[in-house]
Amino acid sequence: MLALFLQTLTITLPVFSMLVLGWVLKRVGWIDDGFIRVTSALVFNLTMPCLLFLGIVHADFKTSFKPGIVLYFTLATVLSFALIWRYAIWRVPHADRGVFVQGAFRGNNGVIGLALAASMYGAYGISLGSILAGLVIVCYNALSVIVLSVYTPGMKSDPRSVMLNIVRNPLIISVLVAIPFALSGWRLPAWLEQSGQSLAQMSLPLGLICIGGSLSLAALRESSATAVEASVGKMVWLPLVGTFGAWLCGFRGADLGILFLYFGAPTASVSYVMVRAAGGNYPLAAAIVVITTVAAAVTTNLGIFILQSLALI
């Protein structure tokens, strides 16, 4: 059991150590908010699209693209969103419902989920993880805009605005452009591919450092019962129910492991950005991001350990 636990740590520690490094660098003054803002934009607009594109292009698309996993993850995401929204109507004050729902269902799969999948399953994790990341980016953005628009006056909710947010997303564009390459066997010129690889390799370390640098202990100290409730839903109930449902549907091995990592990813930091831009309760959004990111160091290791000890992954 000790050997299994240590094996679990070798998967997750490289990822969470980068988060801690980002937090330390911010505290000692080696990076600041300007660096985090500019670097986050670089990751979102350039390096992460390169990683997703090359991850799909280099994969055996027939092996990595599994309609069953894609369908299950999509349905589970939409259903969890609906159930969390219903719960919020019952438990959460009207003004905070949009922030609560987004924080409780929207995982940071573009960086943390994908980084863990790559650490655990290598090229297959990047390939399947890239496909799922492209999928959830569409789902998360559309569903988040819908729920925030209902409770946050500053959010545009018309269909045109929602569609523009989707079609202009660099991560979605990179996935859509990569699919024809993967299906046809086309390859980029060697010099261009090497440049793309260099950019792609920067993506996960920079993204994780920025997330770590964005963590605020003040937000954690000031967190309310609502933030804790949303965080428990995101880090305990969603991965528990989502992974159990995947097991009932017959998923095993790497597929089940990647689904768990994606269900159990902490709340995406972009949720805070969206709430603040829309004039919502951004301290609540910040608290949810901090709590779930800190909790992920425990829940992810525990979940992988349990699944491995049961020989399910």
N, C-alpha and C positions, 0 to 999 in steps of 0.2 A: 504493500500500500504506500509505503514511503517513496519507493522508486516511482510509482505511478504519479504521486503528488509532485515529485521533483520534475518529472517529465512534463506535467501540466504547466509548471512554472516556466520551463524553458520555452514554451509556446507564447505565453502571455507577457513575461517580463520584458522582452525586447520592445514590445509596444508600449507598455505602461511606463517603462523607464524613460522613454522619450517624452511622455507627458510630464513626468517629474522634472526632467531636464528643462523643459520649456518654462515650468513654474519657477525653478531656481534661477534660470537666466534672467527672467523678468524681475525677480526680487533683488538680484545683485546689480541690475542696471545694464546688463549687456544687450538686452533687447528692450524695446519700449512699445507703446501702443501704436506708434507710427510704423515700426517694423512689422508688427503683427498684422496691421491693416493691409499694408502693401504686400506682404508675403502671402497672406491669406488670399488676396486677389490673384496673385501669381499662381498659386496652387489651383485655385478654382478655375481660372481661365486658360491655363497653359499646361502645367505639369500633370495634374490629375487627368485631364482629357488625353494626354499622351499615354499615361499608364493604362487607362481603360481601353484606348484604341489598340495599343500593342498587345495588351493582354488577350483581347478577343482575336486579333489578327493571327497571333502565334499559336492559338489554341486549335485543337481538333474540334471544330465547331459542332460536328455531329455528336461528339462525346460530351462537350461542355454545355451545349444548349439542350436542356431537358424540359420539354413542355410541361410535364407533370409538376416539376419544382416551381417553374415560373407561374403556373396556374395556381398552385397551392399558396405560394407566397403572396400573390396578388389578392386572392380571396381572403386570406388571413389578415392582410393589412387593412383591407376595406372593412371587413367584419369587426376587427378590433377597434378601428376608428369609430364605427357606428355604436358599438357597445360602450366605449369610453365616453362618447358624447352623451349617450343616454344616462350614464352614471353621473356625468357632470351636471346635467339638468337637475338631478335629484340632490346632489351633494354640494355643488359649488355655487358661490354667488354669481349672478348674471354677468357682471362685468368681467369676471375672471375665467369664464368657461372656455373661451377660445384658446387662451394661454394654457389652461390646464389640459385640454384635449390634445393640443399640438405637442406639449411636453411629454405626455404620457404615451404617445404612439409613434413619434417621429425619431427614428434612430440615426446615429451618425455612422451610416454604413459606407458612405463615400470615402471615409478615412479610417476610422477605427475598425469597423466591421471588415472592410477589405484588407486592412493590415493584419488582422488576426487570421483571416482566411488564408492569406499568403503565408503567414508564419506557420500555420498548422498544415496546410496542404500544398504549398509550393505553387507550381504553375497551374495546376488544376484549380486551386483556390482563387488565384487571380482571374482565371478564365470565367469560371462560374460566378465568382464574386462580382466581376465586372458586368456581366449580363444582369445579375440581380440588382446591382447598384444603379445601372441605367433605368431599370424598371421602377425601382422604388423612388428614384428622383422624380419621375413623372407623377407617381402616385402621391408622394409626400407633398410636392409643391401644389398640386391641384387640390388635395384634401385640406391642406393647411390654409390655403387662400379661402376656401369655402367656409371653414369654421371661423376663421378670424374675421371674415367680412360680416358675419352675422352679429358678432359681439364687439367688433372694433370699428368705429366709424371711419378711421383713416385708411382702411384697406379697400382697394378697388376689387369688386367682385363680379364685374360683368364678364360674360364669356370671352370677349375679345382680349381683355387684360389677362385672363387666366391662360388662354392659348398662347399669347405672346410670351408670357413667362416661361412656358414650356418649350416652345420652339427656339427661343433664344438661349436656352441653357447650354453652355459649352459641353457639359458632361453628357447630356442627351445627344447632342450633335455628334460627339466623338463616337458614341456607341452606334448610332445609326449609320455613320460613315464607315465604321469598321465592319459591319455585317456583310456588305458586298465583297470586301476583301477576303473575309473568312470563308465565304461560300464559294468564291471563284478561284481562290488560291493566288490571287495577285500579291505581289510583294513590292515594297518601296525600294527605291535606289539605296544601295548600301550606305552611302554617306548620310542620306536623310534618316534612315533607320537608326544608325548609330547616334545621330544627334537626338532623335526621339527617345532612344534608350537612356541617354544621359539625363534628359529632362525628366523622364518617368521615374528614374531612380531617386530623384530629389523629392518626389511628391510626398511619399508617406512620412519621411523624417521631418520635412518642413511643416506638413500639415499637423502632425502630432505635436511638434514644438509650439506651434501657434495656439493650438487648443490648450496645451498646458499653460502657456503664458497668459491666456485669457481667463483662467480660473481665478476666482476671487473668494478668499476666505471670508471676506465681509459679507458677501452674498450668502455664504453657507451659514454664518452666525445669525443672520437676519431672516433665515428661511422660516416660512410659516407652515402651519399644519397642512395647508393646501399644497405647498411645494413638496412636502414629505409624502403626502398621499399620492400625488402624481408620480413621484419618483418610485414609490413602491410598486405602483401599477406598471411602470415602464421596465423596471429591473427585476421584478419577481414574477408578477402575474402574467405579463405578456410572454416572456421566454418560456415560462412553465407551461402555460396552456398551448402556446404556438408549437413548442417542441413536442409536447405530448400528442397533439393533433397530427403532427408530421409522422410520429412513430406509428400512430393508429393507421395512417394512410400507407404505411409500408416503407417509408424512407429509412435507410440505414447508412452506416459508414460515413464517408466524406460528405454526402449530400445532407444527412441529418446534422452533422457537425456544423456545416456552413449555415444551415437554416437556424440552428441554435445561436451561432455567433451573430447573425443578423437580427434575430428577434431580441437578443440580449444586449445589443449595442446601446451605449448611453445616448441621451437626447442630443440631437444635432445642435451645435452652437449657432447655426444659421437661424434656428427658431427664435433665439434672442434678437438677432438682427431684424427679422421680420416683424416681431412684436414692437420693437422700439421704433422702427420706421412707421408703423401704423398707429403709433400713439397709445399702445396698450400698456398693460402692467408689466413693464420690462424687468423690474426687480424680481417679480415672481418667476419670469422666464429664466433669468440669470441663475436664480437659486436652484431651479430644476436641473439646469445644465450642470452646475457644480456638483449637486448631490448625486446625480446619476453617474457622472464621470468618476467620482471618488468610489461610489458603490461598485462600479464595474470591475475594479481590481479584485473585489471579493467574489461577486456573483459569477463572473466569467470563469475564474479559476475553479470555483465550486461546481459549476455546471459541467465544465469539461471533465473534471475529476469523476463526477457521478456517472456521466455518460460512458467514459472510458472504463470505469470499474464494472459497469453493467455490460461491457463489450458491445455497445450500440454504435460506437464511432471508432 
